[in-house]
């Protein structure tokens, strides 16, 4: 099973699967949140084609928020973002930006009205104080949602949230 976790990598993964020396199934995950959701559906006791189908269905229902910093001034998804500003991408599209990375995270999370669980993955450079601050603000912004925390260690995103 290959989980690309990036919409721009799916086609390359599918092409690589065709020339691999073993049977490979590509589950077309578009972000880390979809990949994590798909992993929950993995069942090694089932037929691999059925497992890939199940994983894809679960992944399709998952949403992801990624919080990063703009590397230059740009207009992204209709939003004018300044260099150094925090940006929240919801399912790959910029939905919030500003100076405070936790505020943009919460702005994006409020859009996930059907979510029941948010799993917050903290980035490599995020200390525990910032993580706990983000958790408190998420819980206040989304009071009906359960918030879980995991150290993700990702390099370029201060926070990734998987919403299910």
Rosetta constraint file for C-alpha pairs under 8 A:
AtomPair CA 1 CA 24 HARMONIC 5.91 0.50
AtomPair CA 1 CA 25 HARMONIC 4.89 0.50
AtomPair CA 1 CA 26 HARMONIC 5.78 0.50
AtomPair CA 1 CA 27 HARMONIC 6.84 0.50
AtomPair CA 1 CA 52 HARMONIC 7.22 0.50
AtomPair CA 2 CA 13 HARMONIC 7.40 0.50
AtomPair CA 2 CA 24 HARMONIC 7.14 0.50
AtomPair CA 2 CA 25 HARMONIC 6.19 0.50
AtomPair CA 2 CA 26 HARMONIC 4.77 0.50
AtomPair CA 2 CA 27 HARMONIC 6.09 0.50
AtomPair CA 3 CA 26 HARMONIC 6.23 0.50
AtomPair CA 3 CA 27 HARMONIC 5.38 0.50
AtomPair CA 3 CA 28 HARMONIC 6.46 0.50
AtomPair CA 3 CA 29 HARMONIC 5.75 0.50
AtomPair CA 3 CA 35 HARMONIC 6.06 0.50
AtomPair CA 4 CA 9 HARMONIC 5.79 0.50
AtomPair CA 4 CA 10 HARMONIC 5.69 0.50
AtomPair CA 4 CA 13 HARMONIC 6.72 0.50
AtomPair CA 4 CA 26 HARMONIC 7.65 0.50
AtomPair CA 4 CA 27 HARMONIC 7.46 0.50
AtomPair CA 4 CA 28 HARMONIC 6.52 0.50
AtomPair CA 4 CA 29 HARMONIC 5.78 0.50
AtomPair CA 4 CA 30 HARMONIC 6.87 0.50
AtomPair CA 4 CA 31 HARMONIC 7.80 0.50
AtomPair CA 4 CA 35 HARMONIC 7.85 0.50
AtomPair CA 5 CA 9 HARMONIC 7.61 0.50
AtomPair CA 5 CA 10 HARMONIC 7.95 0.50
AtomPair CA 5 CA 28 HARMONIC 7.46 0.50
AtomPair CA 5 CA 29 HARMONIC 4.69 0.50
AtomPair CA 5 CA 30 HARMONIC 4.57 0.50
AtomPair CA 5 CA 31 HARMONIC 4.06 0.50
AtomPair CA 5 CA 32 HARMONIC 5.13 0.50
AtomPair CA 5 CA 33 HARMONIC 7.97 0.50
AtomPair CA 5 CA 34 HARMONIC 6.98 0.50
AtomPair CA 5 CA 35 HARMONIC 5.77 0.50
AtomPair CA 6 CA 10 HARMONIC 6.71 0.50
AtomPair CA 6 CA 29 HARMONIC 6.52 0.50
AtomPair CA 6 CA 30 HARMONIC 4.22 0.50
AtomPair CA 6 CA 31 HARMONIC 4.99 0.50
AtomPair CA 6 CA 32 HARMONIC 7.66 0.50
AtomPair CA 7 CA 28 HARMONIC 7.72 0.50
AtomPair CA 7 CA 29 HARMONIC 7.11 0.50
AtomPair CA 7 CA 30 HARMONIC 4.40 0.50
AtomPair CA 7 CA 31 HARMONIC 7.18 0.50
AtomPair CA 8 CA 30 HARMONIC 7.95 0.50
AtomPair CA 9 CA 13 HARMONIC 6.14 0.50
AtomPair CA 10 CA 14 HARMONIC 6.20 0.50
AtomPair CA 10 CA 26 HARMONIC 7.79 0.50
AtomPair CA 10 CA 28 HARMONIC 5.90 0.50
AtomPair CA 10 CA 29 HARMONIC 7.58 0.50
AtomPair CA 10 CA 30 HARMONIC 7.68 0.50
AtomPair CA 11 CA 15 HARMONIC 6.23 0.50
AtomPair CA 12 CA 16 HARMONIC 6.11 0.50
AtomPair CA 13 CA 17 HARMONIC 6.09 0.50
AtomPair CA 13 CA 26 HARMONIC 6.75 0.50
AtomPair CA 14 CA 18 HARMONIC 6.53 0.50
AtomPair CA 14 CA 26 HARMONIC 6.19 0.50
AtomPair CA 15 CA 19 HARMONIC 6.93 0.50
AtomPair CA 16 CA 20 HARMONIC 6.11 0.50
AtomPair CA 17 CA 23 HARMONIC 7.34 0.50
AtomPair CA 17 CA 24 HARMONIC 5.28 0.50
AtomPair CA 17 CA 25 HARMONIC 6.95 0.50
AtomPair CA 17 CA 26 HARMONIC 7.31 0.50
AtomPair CA 18 CA 24 HARMONIC 7.77 0.50
AtomPair CA 20 CA 24 HARMONIC 7.22 0.50
AtomPair CA 25 CA 48 HARMONIC 7.82 0.50
AtomPair CA 25 CA 49 HARMONIC 7.43 0.50
AtomPair CA 25 CA 52 HARMONIC 6.61 0.50
AtomPair CA 26 CA 52 HARMONIC 7.41 0.50
AtomPair CA 27 CA 52 HARMONIC 6.00 0.50
AtomPair CA 27 CA 53 HARMONIC 7.73 0.50
AtomPair CA 27 CA 55 HARMONIC 6.82 0.50
AtomPair CA 27 CA 56 HARMONIC 5.53 0.50
AtomPair CA 28 CA 56 HARMONIC 6.65 0.50
AtomPair CA 29 CA 34 HARMONIC 5.41 0.50
AtomPair CA 29 CA 35 HARMONIC 5.58 0.50
AtomPair CA 29 CA 38 HARMONIC 7.96 0.50
AtomPair CA 29 CA 56 HARMONIC 7.32 0.50
AtomPair CA 29 CA 59 HARMONIC 6.42 0.50
AtomPair CA 29 CA 60 HARMONIC 7.70 0.50
AtomPair CA 30 CA 34 HARMONIC 6.50 0.50
AtomPair CA 30 CA 35 HARMONIC 7.70 0.50
AtomPair CA 30 CA 91 HARMONIC 7.83 0.50
AtomPair CA 31 CA 35 HARMONIC 6.41 0.50
AtomPair CA 31 CA 64 HARMONIC 6.64 0.50
AtomPair CA 31 CA 91 HARMONIC 7.21 0.50
AtomPair CA 31 CA 92 HARMONIC 7.69 0.50
AtomPair CA 32 CA 36 HARMONIC 6.12 0.50
AtomPair CA 32 CA 64 HARMONIC 7.06 0.50
AtomPair CA 32 CA 160 HARMONIC 7.88 0.50
AtomPair CA 32 CA 162 HARMONIC 7.55 0.50
AtomPair CA 33 CA 37 HARMONIC 6.23 0.50
AtomPair CA 33 CA 59 HARMONIC 7.90 0.50
AtomPair CA 33 CA 62 HARMONIC 6.43 0.50
AtomPair CA 33 CA 63 HARMONIC 6.13 0.50
AtomPair CA 33 CA 64 HARMONIC 4.86 0.50
AtomPair CA 33 CA 65 HARMONIC 7.85 0.50
AtomPair CA 33 CA 160 HARMONIC 7.73 0.50
AtomPair CA 33 CA 161 HARMONIC 6.81 0.50
AtomPair CA 33 CA 162 HARMONIC 4.34 0.50
AtomPair CA 33 CA 163 HARMONIC 7.05 0.50
AtomPair CA 34 CA 38 HARMONIC 6.05 0.50
AtomPair CA 34 CA 58 HARMONIC 7.82 0.50
AtomPair CA 34 CA 59 HARMONIC 4.43 0.50
AtomPair CA 34 CA 60 HARMONIC 6.82 0.50
AtomPair CA 34 CA 61 HARMONIC 7.87 0.50
AtomPair CA 34 CA 62 HARMONIC 5.30 0.50
AtomPair CA 34 CA 63 HARMONIC 6.56 0.50
AtomPair CA 34 CA 64 HARMONIC 7.04 0.50
AtomPair CA 34 CA 162 HARMONIC 7.45 0.50
AtomPair CA 35 CA 39 HARMONIC 6.28 0.50
AtomPair CA 35 CA 59 HARMONIC 6.53 0.50
AtomPair CA 36 CA 40 HARMONIC 6.80 0.50
AtomPair CA 36 CA 59 HARMONIC 7.96 0.50
AtomPair CA 36 CA 162 HARMONIC 7.65 0.50
AtomPair CA 37 CA 41 HARMONIC 7.10 0.50
AtomPair CA 37 CA 55 HARMONIC 7.78 0.50
AtomPair CA 37 CA 58 HARMONIC 6.27 0.50
AtomPair CA 37 CA 59 HARMONIC 5.44 0.50
AtomPair CA 37 CA 62 HARMONIC 6.46 0.50
AtomPair CA 37 CA 162 HARMONIC 7.93 0.50
AtomPair CA 37 CA 164 HARMONIC 7.80 0.50
AtomPair CA 38 CA 42 HARMONIC 6.71 0.50
AtomPair CA 38 CA 54 HARMONIC 8.00 0.50
AtomPair CA 38 CA 55 HARMONIC 4.50 0.50
AtomPair CA 38 CA 56 HARMONIC 6.52 0.50
AtomPair CA 38 CA 58 HARMONIC 5.72 0.50
AtomPair CA 38 CA 59 HARMONIC 4.96 0.50
AtomPair CA 39 CA 55 HARMONIC 7.00 0.50
AtomPair CA 40 CA 55 HARMONIC 7.88 0.50
AtomPair CA 41 CA 51 HARMONIC 7.49 0.50
AtomPair CA 41 CA 54 HARMONIC 6.45 0.50
AtomPair CA 41 CA 55 HARMONIC 5.23 0.50
AtomPair CA 41 CA 58 HARMONIC 6.91 0.50
AtomPair CA 42 CA 51 HARMONIC 6.17 0.50
AtomPair CA 42 CA 52 HARMONIC 7.86 0.50
AtomPair CA 42 CA 54 HARMONIC 7.83 0.50
AtomPair CA 42 CA 55 HARMONIC 6.34 0.50
AtomPair CA 43 CA 51 HARMONIC 6.33 0.50
AtomPair CA 44 CA 48 HARMONIC 7.60 0.50
AtomPair CA 44 CA 51 HARMONIC 7.76 0.50
AtomPair CA 46 CA 50 HARMONIC 6.77 0.50
AtomPair CA 46 CA 51 HARMONIC 6.23 0.50
AtomPair CA 47 CA 51 HARMONIC 6.18 0.50
AtomPair CA 48 CA 52 HARMONIC 6.08 0.50
AtomPair CA 49 CA 53 HARMONIC 6.27 0.50
AtomPair CA 50 CA 54 HARMONIC 6.17 0.50
AtomPair CA 51 CA 55 HARMONIC 6.03 0.50
AtomPair CA 52 CA 56 HARMONIC 6.10 0.50
AtomPair CA 53 CA 57 HARMONIC 6.29 0.50
AtomPair CA 54 CA 58 HARMONIC 6.35 0.50
AtomPair CA 55 CA 59 HARMONIC 6.06 0.50
AtomPair CA 56 CA 60 HARMONIC 6.10 0.50
AtomPair CA 57 CA 61 HARMONIC 6.86 0.50
AtomPair CA 58 CA 62 HARMONIC 6.83 0.50
AtomPair CA 61 CA 164 HARMONIC 7.20 0.50
AtomPair CA 62 CA 162 HARMONIC 7.03 0.50
AtomPair CA 62 CA 163 HARMONIC 5.85 0.50
AtomPair CA 62 CA 164 HARMONIC 5.26 0.50
AtomPair CA 63 CA 90 HARMONIC 7.26 0.50
AtomPair CA 63 CA 91 HARMONIC 5.95 0.50
AtomPair CA 63 CA 162 HARMONIC 6.03 0.50
AtomPair CA 63 CA 163 HARMONIC 5.09 0.50
AtomPair CA 63 CA 164 HARMONIC 6.75 0.50
AtomPair CA 64 CA 89 HARMONIC 7.90 0.50
AtomPair CA 64 CA 90 HARMONIC 5.74 0.50
AtomPair CA 64 CA 91 HARMONIC 5.24 0.50
AtomPair CA 64 CA 92 HARMONIC 7.89 0.50
AtomPair CA 64 CA 160 HARMONIC 7.01 0.50
AtomPair CA 64 CA 161 HARMONIC 5.57 0.50
AtomPair CA 64 CA 162 HARMONIC 4.81 0.50
AtomPair CA 64 CA 163 HARMONIC 6.02 0.50
AtomPair CA 65 CA 88 HARMONIC 6.38 0.50
AtomPair CA 65 CA 89 HARMONIC 5.39 0.50
AtomPair CA 65 CA 90 HARMONIC 4.55 0.50
AtomPair CA 65 CA 91 HARMONIC 6.36 0.50
AtomPair CA 65 CA 92 HARMONIC 7.80 0.50
AtomPair CA 65 CA 105 HARMONIC 7.44 0.50
AtomPair CA 65 CA 108 HARMONIC 7.03 0.50
AtomPair CA 65 CA 109 HARMONIC 7.48 0.50
AtomPair CA 65 CA 159 HARMONIC 7.90 0.50
AtomPair CA 65 CA 160 HARMONIC 5.51 0.50
AtomPair CA 65 CA 161 HARMONIC 4.95 0.50
AtomPair CA 65 CA 162 HARMONIC 6.69 0.50
AtomPair CA 65 CA 163 HARMONIC 8.00 0.50
AtomPair CA 66 CA 88 HARMONIC 5.59 0.50
AtomPair CA 66 CA 89 HARMONIC 5.14 0.50
AtomPair CA 66 CA 90 HARMONIC 6.72 0.50
AtomPair CA 66 CA 92 HARMONIC 7.87 0.50
AtomPair CA 66 CA 105 HARMONIC 8.00 0.50
AtomPair CA 66 CA 157 HARMONIC 6.29 0.50
AtomPair CA 66 CA 158 HARMONIC 7.89 0.50
AtomPair CA 66 CA 159 HARMONIC 5.97 0.50
AtomPair CA 66 CA 160 HARMONIC 4.50 0.50
AtomPair CA 66 CA 161 HARMONIC 6.54 0.50
AtomPair CA 67 CA 86 HARMONIC 6.69 0.50
AtomPair CA 67 CA 87 HARMONIC 5.54 0.50
AtomPair CA 67 CA 88 HARMONIC 4.50 0.50
AtomPair CA 67 CA 89 HARMONIC 6.43 0.50
AtomPair CA 67 CA 101 HARMONIC 6.84 0.50
AtomPair CA 67 CA 104 HARMONIC 7.75 0.50
AtomPair CA 67 CA 105 HARMONIC 6.52 0.50
AtomPair CA 67 CA 157 HARMONIC 5.39 0.50
AtomPair CA 67 CA 158 HARMONIC 5.77 0.50
AtomPair CA 67 CA 159 HARMONIC 5.22 0.50
AtomPair CA 67 CA 160 HARMONIC 6.32 0.50
AtomPair CA 68 CA 86 HARMONIC 5.64 0.50
AtomPair CA 68 CA 87 HARMONIC 5.49 0.50
AtomPair CA 68 CA 88 HARMONIC 6.74 0.50
AtomPair CA 68 CA 101 HARMONIC 7.80 0.50
AtomPair CA 68 CA 156 HARMONIC 6.41 0.50
AtomPair CA 68 CA 157 HARMONIC 4.66 0.50
AtomPair CA 68 CA 158 HARMONIC 5.90 0.50
AtomPair CA 68 CA 159 HARMONIC 7.47 0.50
AtomPair CA 69 CA 83 HARMONIC 7.52 0.50
AtomPair CA 69 CA 84 HARMONIC 5.36 0.50
AtomPair CA 69 CA 85 HARMONIC 5.38 0.50
AtomPair CA 69 CA 86 HARMONIC 4.41 0.50
AtomPair CA 69 CA 87 HARMONIC 5.84 0.50
AtomPair CA 69 CA 157 HARMONIC 7.86 0.50
AtomPair CA 70 CA 81 HARMONIC 6.99 0.50
AtomPair CA 70 CA 82 HARMONIC 6.63 0.50
AtomPair CA 70 CA 83 HARMONIC 4.95 0.50
AtomPair CA 70 CA 84 HARMONIC 5.03 0.50
AtomPair CA 70 CA 85 HARMONIC 5.48 0.50
AtomPair CA 70 CA 86 HARMONIC 6.41 0.50
AtomPair CA 70 CA 87 HARMONIC 6.76 0.50
AtomPair CA 71 CA 83 HARMONIC 5.25 0.50
AtomPair CA 71 CA 84 HARMONIC 6.09 0.50
AtomPair CA 72 CA 82 HARMONIC 6.38 0.50
AtomPair CA 72 CA 83 HARMONIC 4.09 0.50
AtomPair CA 72 CA 84 HARMONIC 7.12 0.50
AtomPair CA 73 CA 80 HARMONIC 7.57 0.50
AtomPair CA 73 CA 81 HARMONIC 5.70 0.50
AtomPair CA 73 CA 82 HARMONIC 4.28 0.50
AtomPair CA 73 CA 83 HARMONIC 4.67 0.50
AtomPair CA 74 CA 80 HARMONIC 5.95 0.50
AtomPair CA 74 CA 81 HARMONIC 5.42 0.50
AtomPair CA 74 CA 82 HARMONIC 6.53 0.50
AtomPair CA 74 CA 83 HARMONIC 7.78 0.50
AtomPair CA 75 CA 79 HARMONIC 5.26 0.50
AtomPair CA 75 CA 80 HARMONIC 4.36 0.50
AtomPair CA 75 CA 81 HARMONIC 5.93 0.50
AtomPair CA 76 CA 80 HARMONIC 6.50 0.50
AtomPair CA 76 CA 81 HARMONIC 7.03 0.50
AtomPair CA 76 CA 94 HARMONIC 6.69 0.50
AtomPair CA 77 CA 93 HARMONIC 6.38 0.50
AtomPair CA 77 CA 94 HARMONIC 5.97 0.50
AtomPair CA 79 CA 94 HARMONIC 7.21 0.50
AtomPair CA 81 CA 85 HARMONIC 6.71 0.50
AtomPair CA 81 CA 87 HARMONIC 7.82 0.50
AtomPair CA 81 CA 97 HARMONIC 6.90 0.50
AtomPair CA 84 CA 99 HARMONIC 7.97 0.50
AtomPair CA 85 CA 97 HARMONIC 6.63 0.50
AtomPair CA 85 CA 98 HARMONIC 5.45 0.50
AtomPair CA 85 CA 99 HARMONIC 5.24 0.50
AtomPair CA 86 CA 97 HARMONIC 5.41 0.50
AtomPair CA 86 CA 98 HARMONIC 5.37 0.50
AtomPair CA 86 CA 99 HARMONIC 5.67 0.50
AtomPair CA 86 CA 100 HARMONIC 6.46 0.50
AtomPair CA 86 CA 101 HARMONIC 5.09 0.50
AtomPair CA 86 CA 104 HARMONIC 7.02 0.50
AtomPair CA 87 CA 94 HARMONIC 6.57 0.50
AtomPair CA 87 CA 95 HARMONIC 7.75 0.50
AtomPair CA 87 CA 96 HARMONIC 5.86 0.50
AtomPair CA 87 CA 97 HARMONIC 4.28 0.50
AtomPair CA 87 CA 98 HARMONIC 6.74 0.50
AtomPair CA 87 CA 101 HARMONIC 7.18 0.50
AtomPair CA 87 CA 104 HARMONIC 6.56 0.50
AtomPair CA 88 CA 94 HARMONIC 5.71 0.50
AtomPair CA 88 CA 95 HARMONIC 6.01 0.50
AtomPair CA 88 CA 96 HARMONIC 5.21 0.50
AtomPair CA 88 CA 97 HARMONIC 6.13 0.50
AtomPair CA 88 CA 101 HARMONIC 7.90 0.50
AtomPair CA 88 CA 104 HARMONIC 5.73 0.50
AtomPair CA 88 CA 105 HARMONIC 5.82 0.50
AtomPair CA 88 CA 108 HARMONIC 6.35 0.50
AtomPair CA 89 CA 93 HARMONIC 4.79 0.50
AtomPair CA 89 CA 94 HARMONIC 4.26 0.50
AtomPair CA 89 CA 95 HARMONIC 5.82 0.50
AtomPair CA 89 CA 96 HARMONIC 7.28 0.50
AtomPair CA 89 CA 108 HARMONIC 7.51 0.50
AtomPair CA 90 CA 94 HARMONIC 6.38 0.50
AtomPair CA 90 CA 95 HARMONIC 6.31 0.50
AtomPair CA 90 CA 108 HARMONIC 6.50 0.50
AtomPair CA 95 CA 107 HARMONIC 7.97 0.50
AtomPair CA 95 CA 108 HARMONIC 6.21 0.50
AtomPair CA 96 CA 104 HARMONIC 5.28 0.50
AtomPair CA 96 CA 105 HARMONIC 7.69 0.50
AtomPair CA 96 CA 107 HARMONIC 6.33 0.50
AtomPair CA 96 CA 108 HARMONIC 6.23 0.50
AtomPair CA 97 CA 101 HARMONIC 7.91 0.50
AtomPair CA 97 CA 104 HARMONIC 5.53 0.50
AtomPair CA 98 CA 103 HARMONIC 7.76 0.50
AtomPair CA 98 CA 104 HARMONIC 6.45 0.50
AtomPair CA 100 CA 104 HARMONIC 6.48 0.50
AtomPair CA 101 CA 105 HARMONIC 6.15 0.50
AtomPair CA 102 CA 106 HARMONIC 6.19 0.50
AtomPair CA 102 CA 133 HARMONIC 7.98 0.50
AtomPair CA 102 CA 134 HARMONIC 5.65 0.50
AtomPair CA 102 CA 137 HARMONIC 7.36 0.50
AtomPair CA 103 CA 107 HARMONIC 6.16 0.50
AtomPair CA 103 CA 137 HARMONIC 7.99 0.50
AtomPair CA 104 CA 108 HARMONIC 6.22 0.50
AtomPair CA 105 CA 109 HARMONIC 6.17 0.50
AtomPair CA 105 CA 138 HARMONIC 7.89 0.50
AtomPair CA 105 CA 159 HARMONIC 7.98 0.50
AtomPair CA 106 CA 110 HARMONIC 6.15 0.50
AtomPair CA 106 CA 137 HARMONIC 6.97 0.50
AtomPair CA 106 CA 138 HARMONIC 5.70 0.50
AtomPair CA 106 CA 141 HARMONIC 6.13 0.50
AtomPair CA 107 CA 111 HARMONIC 7.18 0.50
AtomPair CA 108 CA 112 HARMONIC 7.49 0.50
AtomPair CA 109 CA 138 HARMONIC 7.50 0.50
AtomPair CA 109 CA 141 HARMONIC 7.71 0.50
AtomPair CA 109 CA 142 HARMONIC 7.32 0.50
AtomPair CA 110 CA 141 HARMONIC 6.57 0.50
AtomPair CA 110 CA 142 HARMONIC 6.34 0.50
AtomPair CA 112 CA 163 HARMONIC 7.59 0.50
AtomPair CA 115 CA 145 HARMONIC 6.75 0.50
AtomPair CA 115 CA 163 HARMONIC 5.81 0.50
AtomPair CA 115 CA 164 HARMONIC 5.25 0.50
AtomPair CA 116 CA 144 HARMONIC 7.35 0.50
AtomPair CA 116 CA 145 HARMONIC 4.92 0.50
AtomPair CA 116 CA 146 HARMONIC 6.24 0.50
AtomPair CA 116 CA 163 HARMONIC 7.41 0.50
AtomPair CA 116 CA 164 HARMONIC 5.96 0.50
AtomPair CA 117 CA 145 HARMONIC 5.55 0.50
AtomPair CA 117 CA 146 HARMONIC 4.77 0.50
AtomPair CA 117 CA 147 HARMONIC 5.95 0.50
AtomPair CA 117 CA 148 HARMONIC 7.43 0.50
AtomPair CA 117 CA 163 HARMONIC 5.81 0.50
AtomPair CA 117 CA 164 HARMONIC 5.36 0.50
AtomPair CA 118 CA 145 HARMONIC 6.88 0.50
AtomPair CA 118 CA 146 HARMONIC 6.16 0.50
AtomPair CA 118 CA 147 HARMONIC 4.82 0.50
AtomPair CA 118 CA 148 HARMONIC 6.17 0.50
AtomPair CA 118 CA 161 HARMONIC 6.20 0.50
AtomPair CA 118 CA 162 HARMONIC 5.64 0.50
AtomPair CA 118 CA 163 HARMONIC 4.65 0.50
AtomPair CA 118 CA 164 HARMONIC 6.63 0.50
AtomPair CA 119 CA 147 HARMONIC 5.84 0.50
AtomPair CA 119 CA 148 HARMONIC 4.63 0.50
AtomPair CA 119 CA 149 HARMONIC 5.61 0.50
AtomPair CA 119 CA 150 HARMONIC 7.11 0.50
AtomPair CA 119 CA 161 HARMONIC 5.38 0.50
AtomPair CA 119 CA 162 HARMONIC 5.10 0.50
AtomPair CA 119 CA 163 HARMONIC 6.56 0.50
AtomPair CA 120 CA 135 HARMONIC 7.75 0.50
AtomPair CA 120 CA 147 HARMONIC 7.14 0.50
AtomPair CA 120 CA 148 HARMONIC 6.08 0.50
AtomPair CA 120 CA 149 HARMONIC 4.80 0.50
AtomPair CA 120 CA 150 HARMONIC 6.12 0.50
AtomPair CA 120 CA 159 HARMONIC 6.68 0.50
AtomPair CA 120 CA 160 HARMONIC 5.90 0.50
AtomPair CA 120 CA 161 HARMONIC 4.54 0.50
AtomPair CA 120 CA 162 HARMONIC 6.69 0.50
AtomPair CA 121 CA 149 HARMONIC 6.13 0.50
AtomPair CA 121 CA 150 HARMONIC 4.92 0.50
AtomPair CA 121 CA 151 HARMONIC 5.31 0.50
AtomPair CA 121 CA 152 HARMONIC 4.67 0.50
AtomPair CA 121 CA 153 HARMONIC 7.67 0.50
AtomPair CA 121 CA 159 HARMONIC 5.66 0.50
AtomPair CA 121 CA 160 HARMONIC 5.06 0.50
AtomPair CA 121 CA 161 HARMONIC 6.07 0.50
AtomPair CA 122 CA 126 HARMONIC 6.22 0.50
AtomPair CA 122 CA 131 HARMONIC 6.63 0.50
AtomPair CA 122 CA 149 HARMONIC 7.76 0.50
AtomPair CA 122 CA 150 HARMONIC 6.62 0.50
AtomPair CA 122 CA 151 HARMONIC 5.03 0.50
AtomPair CA 122 CA 152 HARMONIC 5.19 0.50
AtomPair CA 122 CA 153 HARMONIC 6.25 0.50
AtomPair CA 122 CA 154 HARMONIC 7.32 0.50
AtomPair CA 122 CA 158 HARMONIC 5.99 0.50
AtomPair CA 122 CA 159 HARMONIC 4.84 0.50
AtomPair CA 122 CA 160 HARMONIC 6.67 0.50
AtomPair CA 123 CA 151 HARMONIC 7.02 0.50
AtomPair CA 123 CA 152 HARMONIC 5.72 0.50
AtomPair CA 123 CA 153 HARMONIC 4.50 0.50
AtomPair CA 123 CA 154 HARMONIC 4.63 0.50
AtomPair CA 123 CA 155 HARMONIC 6.13 0.50
AtomPair CA 123 CA 156 HARMONIC 7.38 0.50
AtomPair CA 123 CA 157 HARMONIC 5.75 0.50
AtomPair CA 123 CA 158 HARMONIC 4.44 0.50
AtomPair CA 123 CA 159 HARMONIC 5.59 0.50
AtomPair CA 123 CA 160 HARMONIC 7.72 0.50
AtomPair CA 124 CA 152 HARMONIC 7.25 0.50
AtomPair CA 124 CA 153 HARMONIC 4.03 0.50
AtomPair CA 124 CA 154 HARMONIC 5.38 0.50
AtomPair CA 124 CA 155 HARMONIC 5.54 0.50
AtomPair CA 124 CA 158 HARMONIC 7.33 0.50
AtomPair CA 125 CA 153 HARMONIC 7.74 0.50
AtomPair CA 125 CA 155 HARMONIC 7.54 0.50
AtomPair CA 125 CA 158 HARMONIC 7.00 0.50
AtomPair CA 126 CA 130 HARMONIC 6.29 0.50
AtomPair CA 126 CA 131 HARMONIC 6.74 0.50
AtomPair CA 126 CA 158 HARMONIC 6.30 0.50
AtomPair CA 127 CA 131 HARMONIC 6.39 0.50
AtomPair CA 128 CA 132 HARMONIC 6.12 0.50
AtomPair CA 129 CA 133 HARMONIC 6.18 0.50
AtomPair CA 130 CA 134 HARMONIC 6.14 0.50
AtomPair CA 131 CA 135 HARMONIC 6.23 0.50
AtomPair CA 132 CA 136 HARMONIC 6.17 0.50
AtomPair CA 133 CA 137 HARMONIC 6.25 0.50
AtomPair CA 134 CA 138 HARMONIC 6.01 0.50
AtomPair CA 135 CA 139 HARMONIC 6.12 0.50
AtomPair CA 135 CA 147 HARMONIC 7.01 0.50
AtomPair CA 135 CA 149 HARMONIC 7.79 0.50
AtomPair CA 136 CA 140 HARMONIC 6.26 0.50
AtomPair CA 137 CA 141 HARMONIC 6.03 0.50
AtomPair CA 138 CA 142 HARMONIC 5.89 0.50
AtomPair CA 138 CA 143 HARMONIC 7.95 0.50
AtomPair CA 138 CA 147 HARMONIC 7.48 0.50
AtomPair CA 139 CA 143 HARMONIC 5.21 0.50
AtomPair CA 139 CA 145 HARMONIC 7.14 0.50
AtomPair CA 139 CA 146 HARMONIC 7.58 0.50
AtomPair CA 139 CA 147 HARMONIC 6.67 0.50
AtomPair CA 154 CA 158 HARMONIC 7.53 0.50
